[in-house]
Amino acid sequence: MSNLLSKASILLTPTATSDGTLHSVKPVQTFGSELVTNGDFATDSNWSVNAGWSISDGKANIDTDNGTLNLTQSGVLVVGKKYKLSLIANVTVGSIKFESGEGDNLVFTSNIDSHIFTADSTQVIFRRQVVPTRGYIDNVSVVEVTDGDFDFTRATAATIVNSSGLIESVASGLPRIDFLGGTGQILLEPATINKATYSNDFSQGDIFQGSSNPSLTGAVLSANQGTAPDGTNTAQKLIDNNDGSSGSVSINFFSTNLLSSTDSTLSVFAKKDGANVLRINMTGFDNGRATFFDLANGTKSGAIQSSMEDYGNGWFKCSVTMNTTTDLVSACLFNICSDSSQTSIPRNGTQSILLWGMQSEEQSFPTSYIPTSGGFVSRNKDEANNSGDSSLINSTEGVLYAEVARFNGDTSFTAMSISDGSLTDVIAFKFRNLANQVVARVSGSSTIKDITVTTSDITQFTKLAISYSTTNDISKFYINGVEVGTISLSGVTISGLTTLQFNRGGGGEEFQGKVKCVAVFKEALTDAQLISLTS
C-alpha cells in the first residue's frame, strides 16, 4: 500500500468492522462542542419538563409513580449524524431511558461514561422507564462525533469466504470482509433471492419461477460424499449408473419457468472426482446457454455469459446467465462430461463429480451463496454511507481514491462519491453499464463535467484517483498509474463537500462490487504522487 495513504483524512480498508459500522482507519473519533446547553441544569430554560420531573440544585430530578414522563430538549440534533452522550445519573428506584437515536433506548440507573448514537430525531429525550422511578441526572453532555466511519446496513444474514478459505454466515447488520482469492475485501452486493428451494439437496425442490422436481438421467446421486466449501461433509456425488452403455449423465430440472426479458443466473459449486468436466445447460429457451467447465484446469468454454471462480481445495463456483423473451418454460441440466465437447460418456461406474450449493437468481451475475432448505431465501443489499464531515473533506482541493473491482456481468449503473449530500456538488467515480467504462465526474452548482474512460478489465481490482483544485482550475483522472484525462474547472464552483458515500452523492446508483481501499485527501496531490498512489 502506498505510503501516501498516511496523508489521507479518511481511509477505509478491510481492517475493522462492527455492528452497523465500517470503521475508517483514520481518523480516530473526535468530538465537537457541546450541543446541549445548561447541561448542569442551572436553569430549565432549554428543557421541556413534564410533571414528575423537576429542576433544582442544578439537577433534573424525577420522583413519580405515574405515566410516561419526558424531559426533552428540542432542535439540537441533526437526523443521521452521530453523537456522544455522557452524564451523571443516580437513580435509586426504577430506571431512566434515553431515546434519541436509532431505537437505542439506553436504560441506566447510574453514571454512564459515554454512549455513541445516531440521531433519529432532532430531540434529546429522557423518559421514565418503569413505575416508580426516583433519582436524578446531571451534567448532561451531547456532542457531535467526527470520524470517517461508514454507517452500514443489511437487514439479513449473508455469507463470506473467511480467512481460512471456508464459506460462513455473517449476521444481519454486520459488514462483510470476504477473503475469496486470499486477500480481504469489503463485499457490497445487491439484494437478491435464491430461488433454488433446496440449495444443497439435488434430489428435490425447484428453481427460478418453478420447475419439476429434479430427475436423473443415467446417474446416481449420493449425499455427504466429501468436504464442501463450508468445511462440512455435505458435498453430493453425481456418478454414472454403471449400466454398461454410453449416454448422458445428468441432473435435470425440466419444466423450468423463467421471467420474460429478465436475466436469470444458475450457479453451483463443483469439484472434479472421477470426471473432470461439468456442463450447465439452460436449453430450449429462445436464448439458451450452455457452458463446459473444466474442473481440472479451471477453464471454461461455451456461453459468453458465464463465470468460473476458484474457491480453493478443488472447488469452483460455475454459473451461466441467460435472458429469454418468448420460450419461458424449458429445462436446466447439470451434465457430467468426458471433455469440453462431449455430453455422451461411457457409463462405467467411474464418471463422477461433487456438487454443492446451487443458486438460481434473477441477476445478470452470480452473487454470494445463500443457503435454502425448502423455500426461497432473500438477502438484502449491503449499504455503506455517511462517512466524513466538512473537517475531513476540502471543497477547494483534494483527491478521491479507490481500489475496487466490479462484479463480472454486472450491467447496472453504480458510483462512489464525496459530495454535499446532494447531486449539486460532487466528486465521483461512476461505473457505467457498458463494458469496463468508468466516469470521473466533477460537479459544482449547475455545472457537470465528466471524463469517460474504458479500462482493460474493471472486474479486476483497479486503482482510481480524481485530483481536483479549484485554485488551479483543473481536475486530473488517474487509473493504474496513468493519467487518463483532465477537466478544466474554469467556471466551476464546488462547495459544501461533507460526506463520503458509496453512491452518486444524493442517493441512488449504490456501488456494487469489491473494495480494498477508499481514501479522501484534503489537498491535491502532485502528478508524481498520483502515479505512485495508483500504481
ROGU-258587 format. One record per atom (N, C-alpha, C, O): x, y, z. Coordinates in steps of 0.2 Angstrom, whole numbers, plus 5000, padded with zeros to 4 digits. Example, Ala and Ser with C-alpha at 12.3 -4.5 7.8 and 13.67 -1.06 7.14 Angstrom:
2
506649725039
506249785039
506649845039
507149835042
506449895035
506849955036
506450005039
506750065040
//
This chain:
535
500449945000
500050005000
500450065000
500950075004
500250114996
500750174995
500750215002
500250215006
501350235004
501450275010
501050345009
500950375015
500850365004
500450425003
499850415007
499550465009
499550355008
498950345011
498950375018
498450385021
499550385021
499650405028
499450485028
499250505033
499350515022
499150585022
498450595021
498150655022
498050535020
497350545019
496950565025
497150555031
496450605025
496050625030
495550575032
495250565038
495350535027
494850475028
495150415024
495350425019
495250365028
495550305025
495150245027
495150225033
494850205022
494450145023
494850085020
494950085014
495050035024
495249975022
494949915025
494549935030
494949855023
494549805026
494949775032
495149725033
494949825037
495349805043
494949805050
495049765054
494349835050
493949835056
493249855055
493049895051
492849805057
492149815057
491749805063
492049775068
491149825064
490749815070
490049815068
489849835062
489549805072
488849805071
488649875068
488749925072
488449875062
488249945059
488749995057
488650045055
489449975057
489950015055
490449985051
490749935053
490750025046
491350005043
491850065046
491750125044
492350045049
492750095053
493350115048
493650075045
493350175048
493950205044
494550205048
494550215055
495150185045
495750185049
495950255052
496250255057
495750305048
495950375050
495250415049
494950395044
495150465053
495450475059
495150445065
494650405064
495450455071
495150425077
494550475078
494550525076
494050455083
493550495084
493750555088
494150555092
493450615085
493550675089
492850705090
492350685087
492750755094
492150775096
492150855096
492550885097
491550875094
491450945093
491250975100
491350945105
490951035099
490751075105
490151045108
489751015104
489951065114
489351035117
488751065114
488751125113
488251025113
487651045109
487151065114
486751105113
487151025120
486551035125
486851085130
487251065134
486551145130
486751195134
486351185141
485851145141
486651225146
486351215153
486351135155
485851115158
486851105153
486951035155
486951025162
486750965165
487151075166
487151065173
486451085176
486451085183
485951095172
485351115174
485251175179
484851175184
485751225178
485751285182
485051325181
484851365185
484851315175
484151345173
483851295169
484151245165
483151295169
482751245165
482551275158
482151255155
482851335156
482651375150
482651335144
482251345139
483051285143
483151245137
482751185137
482851145132
482451165142
482151095143
481451105144
481151145147
481051055141
480351045142
480250995147
480550935147
479951015153
479950975159
479250955160
478850995162
479150885159
478450855161
478350855169
478850855173
477750855171
477650835178
477950775180
477950725176
478250775186
478650715188
479350735188
479750705192
479550775184
480250805183
480250865187
479750905186
480850885190
480950955192
481650975192
482050925192
481751035191
482451065191
482651095197
482251145199
483151075201
483351105207
484051085209
484251025207
484351125212
485051115215
485551095209
485951065209
485351125203
485751115197
485651045194
486051025190
485151005196
485050935194
484350935191
483850975192
484250885187
483550865184
483350805188
483550745188
482850815193
482650765197
481950735195
481550765192
481850665196
481250635195
481050595201
481450565204
480350605202
480050575208
479350555206
478950605207
479250505203
478550495201
478350415201
478750375201
477650415202
477350345202
476950345196
476550295195
476950395191
476450395186
476750405179
477250425178
476350375174
476350395167
477050395164
477550375166
477050415157
477650415153
477850495153
477550535150
478350505157
478550575158
479250585155
479750555156
479250645151
479850665147
480250725150
479950765152
480850725149
481250785149
481650795143
482050745140
481450845139
481650855132
481950925131
481750975133
482450915126
482750975123
482650975116
482950925113
482351015112
482251015105
482651055101
482951105103
482751025095
483051065090
483851065090
484151115088
484151025094
484851025095
485250965091
485850975090
484850915088
485250865084
485050875077
484550905075
485450845073
485350835066
485250765064
485650725066
484650745061
484550675060
485050645055
485250675050
485350585057
485850545053
486550565056
486950525054
486650615060
487350625062
487450585069
486950565072
488050575070
488250535076
488450585082
488650645081
488250565088
488350605094
488650555099
488550495099
488950595104
489150555110
488750595116
488750655117
488450545120
488150565126
488550545132
488750495133
488550595137
488850575144
488450615149
488150665147
488450585155
488050625160
488250595167
488650545167
487950625172
488050595179
487350575181
486850615180
487250515183
486550485185
486550455192
487050415193
486050465196
485950425202
485250415203
484850455205
485050355201
484350335201
484250275206
484550225205
483950295211
483850245217
483350195217
483350145220
482750215213
482250175212
482050175204
481950235201
481950115201
481750115194
482350135189
482950115191
482150165184
482750175179
482450225174
481850245173
482950265171
482850315166
483050295159
483550255158
482750305154
482850285147
483050345143
482750395143
483550335139
483750395134
483550375127
483650315125
483150415124
482850395117
482950455112
482550505112
483550455109
483650505104
483950475098
484150515093
484050405097
484450385091
484350315090
484550265094
484050295084
484050235081
483750175086
484050125085
483250195090
483050145094
483450125099
483450065102
484050165101
484550135105
484250125112
484350075116
483750175114
483450165121
483850145126
483750085130
484350185127
484850165133
484550175140
484250225141
484550125144
484250125150
484850125155
485250085155
484750175160
485350175165
485050195172
484550225173
485450175177
485250185184
485850225187
485750245193
486450225184
486950265187
487350295182
487150285176
487950325184
488350365179
488550315173
488750265174
488550345167
488750315161
489350355158
489350415159
489850315156
490450355154
490350395147
490450455147
490050355142
489850385136
489450335132
489450275133
489050365127
488650325123
488650355116
488450415116
488850315111
488850345104
488150325101
487950265101
487850375098
487250355094
487150395088
487450445087
486750375084
486550415078
485850445078
485350405080
485750505078
485150535079
484550515074
484650515068
483950495077
483450485073
482850545073
482350535071
483050595077
482650655078
483050715080
483650705081
482750765081
483150825082
483150835090
483450885092
482750795094
482750805101
483150765105
483350705103
483350785111
483650745116
483150735121
482850775124
483050665122
482450645126
482650595132
482950545130
482450615138
482550565144
481850555146
481350595146
481750485147
481050465149
481050415155
481550375156
480550425159
480450375165
480350305162
479950295157
480750255164
480750185161
480250145164
479850105161
480150145171
479750105175
479450145180
479650205182
478850115183
478550145189
478650105195
478550045195
478850135200
479050215201
479750225199
480150175198
479950285198
480650305197
480850365201
480450415201
481450355204
481650415208
482350425208
482750375207
482650485207
483350495206
483450565203
483050605203
484050565200
484250625196
484750615191
485050565191
484750665186
485350665181
485650735181
485350785183
486250735180
486650795180
487250795175
487450745172
487450855173
488050865169
487950825162
488350795160
487350835159
487250805153
487650845147
487550905147
487950805143
488350825138
488150785132
488250725132
488050825126
487950795120
488350825115
488250885113
488850795112
489250825107
489250785100
489150725100
489450815095
489450785088
490050745088
490650775090
490050685085
490650645084
490850655077
490550655072
491550675076
491850675070
492250615068
492750605072
492150585063
492550525061
492450505054
492050535051
492850455052
492750435045
492450375044
492450345039
492050355049
491750285049
491150295044
490750345043
490950235041
490350225037
489750195041
489850145044
489150225040
488550195043
488450135038
488450145032
488350075041
488250015037
487549985038
487349975044
487249965033
486549925034
486549865029
486749865024
486249815032
486049755028
485549715033
485849685038
484949715031
484449685036
484349615036
483949585039
484849575033
484849505033
485549475034
486049515033
485549415035
486249375036
486449365029
486049375024
487149355028
487449345021
488049305023
488249295028
488349285017
488949235018
489549275015
489549315011
490149245018
490849265015
491249205015
491049155017
491849215011
492349175012
492849195018
493049255017
492949165023
493349185029
494049175027
494249155022
494449205032
495249205031
495449135031
496049125029
495149085033
495349015032
495148985025
495248925024
494749025021
494548995015
493848965015
493748925010
493548965020
492848925020
492248975020
492349035023
491748955017
491148995017
490848995024
490748945027
490649055027
490249055033
489749115033
489849155029
489349115037
488749165038
488949225042
489349215047
488749285040
488849345044
488149365045
487749375041
488049385052
487449405054
487249475051
487649515048
486549485051
486249545049
486649605052
486749605058
486649665049
486949725051
487749725052
488049775053
488049665050
488749665050
489049675043
488849635039
489549725042
489849725036
490249655034
490449625039
490349645028
490649585026
491349595023
491449635018
491849565026
492549565024
492649495021
492749445024
492749495014
492749425011
493449415008
493849455006
493749355009
494449335008
494449285002
494949255001
493949284997
494049244991
494649274987
494649334986
495049224986
495649244982
496249254987
496849264985
496149254994
496649264999
496749325002
497049335007
496449384999
496549455002
495849475004
495449475000
495849515010
495249535012
494949595008
495349635006
494349595007
494049645003
493349655006
492949615007
493149725006
492449735008
491949715002
492049734996
491449675004
490949654999
490349694999
489949695004
490149724994
489549764993
489149734988
489249744982
488549704989
488149664984
487449694984
487249724989
487149684979
486349704978
485949654982
486149594983
485349674983
484849624985
484649574980
484649584974
484549514983
484449454978
484049404982
483949404988
483749354978
483449294981
483649234978
483749234972
483849184982
484049124979
483349084979
483049064983
483149064972
482549034971
482648964969
482248934966
483248934971
483348864971
483148844978
483448854983
482548804979
482248794986
482648754990
482548754996
483048704987
483448664991
484148674989
484348634984
484548724991
485248734988
485748684989
486148674985
485648634994
486148584994
485848514995
486048464998
485248504991
484948444990
484748434983
484148464981
485048404979
484948404972
484448344970
484348334964
484148324975
483648264974
482848294974
482448264973
482848354976
482148384977
482148464976
482648494976
481548494976
481448564975
481448584968
481448544964
481348654968
481348684961
481748744961
482048764966
481748774955
482248834954
481848884950
481348874947
482148944950
481849004947
481149014949
480949014955
480649024944
479949034945
479548974946
478948974946
479948914946
479648854947
479848804942
480048824936
479948744944
480148684939
479848624942
479548614947
479948564938
479848504941
480348484946
480948514946
480248434950
480748414955
481348384950
481248364945
481948384953
482548364948
482448284947
482248254951
482648274941
482648194939
483448184937
483748224935
483548114937
484248094935
484148054928
483748024927
484648064924
484748034918
485447994918
485948024919
485447924918
486047884918
486447894924
487047894924
486147914930
486547944936
486347914942
485747894943
486747914947
486547904954
486847964958
487447994957
486447984963
486648044967
486648024974
486247994977
487248044978
487348024985
487548084989
487948124986
487248084995
487348144999
488048125004
488248075005
488248185006
488848185011
489448135009
489648095012
489648155003
490248125000
490848155000
491348134996
490948215003
491548255003
491548315007
490948345008
492048345008
492048415011
491848465007
492248475001
491348505009
491048555005
491448625006
491948625010
491348675002
491648745003
491548775010
491948825011
491048755013
491048775020
491348735026
491248745031
491748685023
492048645028
491648585031
491948545035
491048575029
490648525031
490648465026
490848475021
490448405029
490448345025
489748335021
489348295022
489648385017
488948395014
488948395006
488448405003
489548385003
489548384996
489148324993
489248264996
488848334988
488448274985
488848254979
489148284975
488848184978
489148154972
488648134967
488248094968
488848154961
488448134955
488848094951
489448114949
488648024950
489047974947
488647934942
488047934943
488947914936
488547874931
488347814934
488547784939
487747784932
487447724935
487747654933
487447604935
488347654929
488647594928
488247544924
488247484926
487847564919
487447524916
487747494910
487447454906
488347504909
488747474903
488647514896
488947494891
488247564896
488147594890
488447664890
488847684894
488347704884
488547774884
487947814883
487447794880
488047874886
487547924885
487547984890
488147994893
487048014891
487048074896
487048044903
486747994905
487448084907
487448084914
487248144917
487648194917
486648154920
486448224922
485948224927
485548184928
485848284930
485348304934
484948354930
485148404927
484248344930
483848384925
483248424929
482948394933
483248484928
482648524930
482248544924
482348594921
481748494923
481348504917
480748554919
480648564925
480448584914
479848624916
480048684920
479648714924
480648714919
480848774922
480548834919
480548844913
480348874924
479948934922
480448994923
480749004928
480549034918
480949104919
480549164917
480049154914
480749214920
480349284919
480549304912
481149304910
480149334908
480249364902
480749424902
480649464906
481249424898
481649484897
481949504904
482149564905
482149454908
482449464914
483149414914
483049354912
483649444916
484249404917
484149344923
483849364928
484349284921
484249234926
484949194926
485249174921
485249184932
485849154933
485849094937
485549094943
486049044935
486048974938
486848964940
487248964935
486948944946
487648934948
487648874953
487148854956
488248844953
488348784958
489148774959
489548794955
489248754965
489948734966
490148664964
489748624965
490648654961
490848594958
491548574959
491948624959
491748514960
492448484961
492548424957
492048384957
493048414953
493148354949
493248294954
493448304960
493048244951
493048174955
493348124950
493948124948
492948084948
493148034943
493148064936
493548044931
492748124935
492748154929
492948224930
492948254936
493148264925
493448324925
492948384923
493148444925
492448374919
492048424916
491348424918
491048374918
491048484920
490348494921
490148544916
490448594914
489548524913
489148574909
488548594912
488148554915
488448664912
487748694914
487448714908
487748744904
486848684906
486448694900
485748724902
485348684904
485648784900
485048814900
484748804893
484848854889
484348754892
484148734885
483448744883
483048734888
483348754877
482648754875
482248824875
481748834873
482648874878
482348944879
482548974872
483048954869
482249034871
482449064864
483149094864
483449114859
483449104870
484149124870
484549074875
484849094880
484549014873
484848964878
485548974879
485949004874
485848944884
486548954886
486848884888
486448854892
487448864886
487748814889
488548824889
488848854885
488848804895
489548814896
489848754899
489548714903
490448734896
490848674899
491348704904
491648754902
491348674910
491848704915
492348644916
492148594919
492948654914
493548604915
493748614923
494148664924
493548574927
493748574934
494448554936
494648564941
494748524931
495448504932
495948564931
496448574934
495748604926
496148664924
495948734925
496248784924
495248734928
495048794930
494848844924
494848904924
494648814918
494448844912
493748834910
493448784912
493448874906
492848864903
492748874896
493148914893
492248854893
492148864885
491348864884
491048824888
491148904879
490448904878
490148964879
490449014876
489648974882
489249034883
489649094886
490049084890
489649154882
490049214885
489749234892
490149254896
489149234893
488849254899
488849194904
488349164906
489449184906
489649134911
490249154915
490649194913
490349124921
490949134925
491149074929
490749024930
491749074931
492049014935
492549044940
493049074938
492449044946
492849064952
493149014956
492748964957
493749014957
494148974961
494048984968
494249034971
493748934972
493548934979
494048894983
494048894989
494648874980
495148834983
494948764985
494348744984
495448714986
495348644988
494948614982
494548564983
495048634976
494748604970
494048624968
493848604963
493748664972
493048684971
493048754967
493448794968
492548754962
492448814958
491748824958
491248784958
491548894958
490848914958
490748924950
491048974947
490348884947
490148884940
489448914939
489048894942
489448964934
488748994933
488649014926
489149024922
488049014924
487849034917
487249084918
486749074922
487249134914
486749184914
486349184907
486749184902
485749194907
485349204901
484749244902
484549264907
484549274896
483949314896
483449284890
483649284884
482849274892
482349244887
481749284886
481549324891
481449284881
480849334880
480249294878
479649304881
480249244874
479649204872
479649134874
479049124877
480149094874
480149024876
480349034884
480949034885
479849034888
479949044895
479948984899
480148984905
479748924896
479748864900
480148804896
479948794891
480648784899
481148734896
481548704902
481248684907
482148684901
482548644905
483248674907
483548704903
483448654913
484148674915
484448604918
484148574922
485048594915
485348524916
486048534919
486448584917
486248494923
486948484925
487248414922
486948364924
487748424918
487948364914
488648344916
489048394917
488848284917
489548264918
489748244911
489448214907
490348274909
490648264903
491348244903
491748244908
491548204897
492248174897
492748234895
493348224897
492548284891
492948334889
492448394888
491848394889
492748454885
492348514884
491948514877
491948564874
491748454875
491348454869
490848394869
490348394865
490948344873
490548284873
490148274879
490348284885
489448264878
489048254883
488848184884
488548164889
488948144879
488848074879
489548034882
490048044878
489448004887
490047974890
489947904892
489347884893
490447864893
490447794895
490147784902
490447814906
489647754903
489347744910
489647684913
489347624912
490247684916
490647634918
490747634926
491147594928
490347674929
490447674936
490947724939
491147714945
491347754935
491947794937
491847874935
492247914937
491347894932
491247964930
490847994935
490247994936
491148044939
490848074945
491148144946
491648164944
490648184949
490848254950
490548264957
489948244958
490848304961
490548334968
490148394966
490448444963
489648404969
489148464969
488948494976
488948454980
488848554976
488648584982
488348654981
488648694976
487948684985
487748754985
487448784978
487748824975
486848754976
486548784970
486148844971
485948854977
486248894966
485848954967
485548974960
485848974955
484948994961
484649024955
484349094957
483949094961
484549144953
484349214955
484249254949
484549244944
483849304949
483649344944
484149404944
483949464946
484749394942
485349444942
485749424935
485649374932
486049484933
486549474927
487149444929
487649434925
487249424936
487949394938
487749354944
487249364948
488149304946
488049264952
488349304958
488849344958
487949304964
488149334970
488349284975
488249224974
488549304981
488749254986
488249204988
487649224987
488449154990
488049094992
487449114997
487649145002
486849094995
486349095000
486049025001
485749004997
486149005007
485848935008
485048935009
484748985012
484748885006
484048875007
483848805009
484348755008
483348795012
483148725014
482348715014
482048695019
482048735008
481348715007
480948775004
480348775003
481248835003
480948895000
481448944998
482048934999
481148994995
481649054993
481949084999
481649085005
482549114999
482849155004
483149215001
483449214996
482949275004
483249335002
483849365006
483949345011
484249405002
484749435005
484749505004
484649524998
484649555008
484649625007
485349655005
485849625006
485249715002
485949744999
486349765005
486049785010
486949775003
487449805008
487449875006
487549895000
487449915011
487449995010
487950025015
487850015021
488350065013
488850095017
488950175015
489150185009
488750215019
488650285018
488850335024
488950305029
488850395023
488850445028
489450445032
489450445038
490050445028
490650455031
490950525031
490850555025
491250545036
491650615035
491150675037
490650665038
491550735037
491150795038
491650855035
492150835031
491450915036
491750965032
492450975035
492951005032
492650945041
493350955043
493750905040
494350905041
493550855037
493950795034
493950805026
494350765023
493450845023
493450845016
493450925014
493150965017
493950935009
494051005007
493751015001
493850984996
493351075000
492951084994
493351124989
493151124983
493951154991
494351184987
494851144983
494951154977
495151094986
495551054983
495550984987
495450984993
495850934983
495850864986
495950814981
495950824975
495850754984
495850694980
495350634983
495350624989
495050604978
494650544980
494950484977
495150484971
495150434981
495550374978
495150314980
494850314985
495150264976
494850204977
495250144974
495450154968
495250084977
495450024974
494849974974
494749954979
494549964968
493949924968
493949884962
494349884957
493449834962
493349784957
492549784956
492249774961
492249784950
491549774949
491449694948
491949654947
490849674949
490649604948
490649594940
490349634936
490849534938
490849514931
490149504929
489749454932
489949534924
489249534922
488749584925
488149584922
488949624929
488549674932
488449734927
488949764925
487849744925
487649794920
487349854923
487149904919
487349864929
487049924932
487449984933
488049974932
487150044934
487550104935
487650104942
487250104946
488350114944
488550124951
489050184952
489250204947
489150204958
489550264959
489850264966
489550224971
490350304967
490550324974
490750394974
491050414968
490750434979
490750504979
490950534985
490850504991
491250594985
491150644990
490750704988
490750724982
490350724992
489850774990
489550814995
489750815001
489050864994
488750904999
488150865001
487650895005
488050805000
487450765001
486850764996
486350744997
487050804991
486550804985
486950794979
487550774979
486650804973
486950794966
487250864964
487450864958
487250914968
487450984966
488150984966
488451004961
488450974971
489250974972
489550904973
489450884979
489850884968
490050814969
490750804965
490850834960
491150754968
491750724965
491550654965
491550624971
491550624960
491350554959
491650504954
491950534949
491750444956
491850394951
491150364949
490750344954
490950354943
490350324941
490550264936
490950274931
490250214937
490350154933
489750134929
489250124931
489850144922
489350134918
489150064916
489550024917
488550054914
488349984912
488649954905
488449904903
489050004902
489449974897
490049944899
490349964904
490349894895
490949854897
491549904899
491749944895
491749894905
492349924908
492350004908
492950024907
491850034907
491850104907
491850144914
491450124918
492250184915
492250224922
492250304920
492550324915
491850334924
491750404923
492050444929
491850424934
492450494928
492650544933
492250604932
492150634927
491850624938
491350674937
491550724942
491750714948
491550794940
491650854944
491050894943
490950914938
490650904949
490050944948
490051004953
490250994959
489951064951
489851124955
489351164953
489251184947
488851184958
488251224956
487851184951
487651134952
487851224945
487451194940
487851164934
487651144929
488551164935
488951134930
489251064932
489451054937
489151024927
489450954927
489950944922
489850954916
490450914924
491050894919
491250824920
491350804926
491250784915
491450714915
492050694911
492150734906
492350644913
492850614908
492650534908
492550504914
492550504902
492350434902
492950404899
493250414894
493150344903
493750304901
493550234900
493250204905
493850194895
493750124895
494350094898
494850104895
494250054903
494850014906
494949944903
494449924899
495449914905
495549844902
495149794905
494849754901
494949794911
494549754915
494349774922
494749764926
493749804922
493549834929
493349784934
493249794939
493349714931
493149664936
493749644940
493749604945
494349664938
494949654942
495149724946
494849774944
495449714951
495549774956
495949824952
496449814949
495649884952
495849944948
495950004953
495550014957
496550034952
496650094957
496450164953
496650174947
496050204956
495750264953
495850324957
495850314963
496050374954
496050444958
495850504954
496050504948
495450544957
495250604955
495550664959
495450664965
496050704956
496350754960
495950824957
495950834951
495750864962
495450924960
495750984963
495850984969
495751044960
495951104963
495651164960
495751174954
495151194963
494851254960
495251314960
495151364956
495851314964
496351364964
496651364957
496751414954
496851304955
497251294949
496751284943
497051274937
496151274944
495651264939
495751204935
495651204929
495951144939
496051084935
495851024939
495951024945
495650974936
495550904939
495850854935
495850864929
496150804938
496550754934
496350684936
496150674942
496250644931
496050574932
496550524931
496850524925
496750484936
497250434935
496950364936
496550354941
497150314932
496950244933
497650204932
497950204927
497750164937
498350114937
498950154935
499350124931
499150204938
499750244937
499850284931
500350314929
499250294927
499250334921
498750384921
498150374923
498950444919
498450504919
498050484912
498350484907
497350484913
496950464908
496550524905
496150514900
496550584909
496150634907
496150694912
496350684917
496050754909
495950814913
495350854912
495050844907
495150884917
494550934916
494751004918
494951014924
494551054914
494651124916
494051134921
493451124919
494251164927
493751184932
493551264931
493251284936
493851294926
493651364925
492851374925
492551344921
492651414929
491951424930
491551374934
490951384935
491951324937
491551284941
491651294949
492251304951
491151304952
491151324959
490951264963
490351244963
491451234967
491251174972
491251204979
491651234981
490751184982
490651204989
490251154993
489951114991
490351155000
489951115004
490051035004
489651005006
490651015002
490850945002
490950925009
491350945013
490450875011
490450855018
490450775019
490550755025
490250745014
490150665015
490450625010
490450645004
490650565012
490950515008
490450455007
490250435013
490250435002
489750385001
489850344995
490150354990
489550274996
489550234991
488950234986
488550194985
488850304984
488350314979
488550374975
489050404976
488050404971
488250454967
488250524970
488350574967
488050524977
488150594980
487450614984
487450634989
486950604980
486250614983
485850554984
485250564984
486150494984
485750434985
485650404978
485750444973
485550344977
485550314971
486150284968
486650314970
486150244963
486750214960
487250194965
487850204964
487050154970
487450124975
487950084972
487850044968
488550094975
489150054972
489049974974
488849954979
489149934969
489149864969
489849834967
490049844962
490149794972
490749774970
491149754976
490949744981
491849754975
492349734980
492849794981
493049824976
492949804987
493349864989
493949844993
493849814999
494549864991
495149854995
495349924999
495649925004
495149974996
495350044999
494950104996
494850104990
494750145000
494450214998
494850265003
494850255009
495050315000
495350375004
495150445001
494950444995
495150485006
495050555004
495650595006
495850595012
495950645002
496450685004
496150755004
495750775000
496450795009
496150865009
496650915005
496450975005
497150885001
497450934997
497550894990
497550834990
497650934985
497850904978
498550874979
498950904982
498650814975
499250784975
499650804969
499350824964
500250794969
500650814963
500550754958
500350704960
500850764952
500750714947
501150654949
500950594948
501750664952
502150604954
501850564960
501850504960
501550604964
501150574969
500550534967
500450474969
500150554962
499650524959
499850464956
499450404956
500350464952
500650404949
500850354954
500650294953
501150374959
501350324965
500750294968
500750234969
500250334970
499650314973
499250264969
499050214972
499250274963
498850224959
499150174955
498950134951
499850164956
500250114953
500250044957
500550004956
//
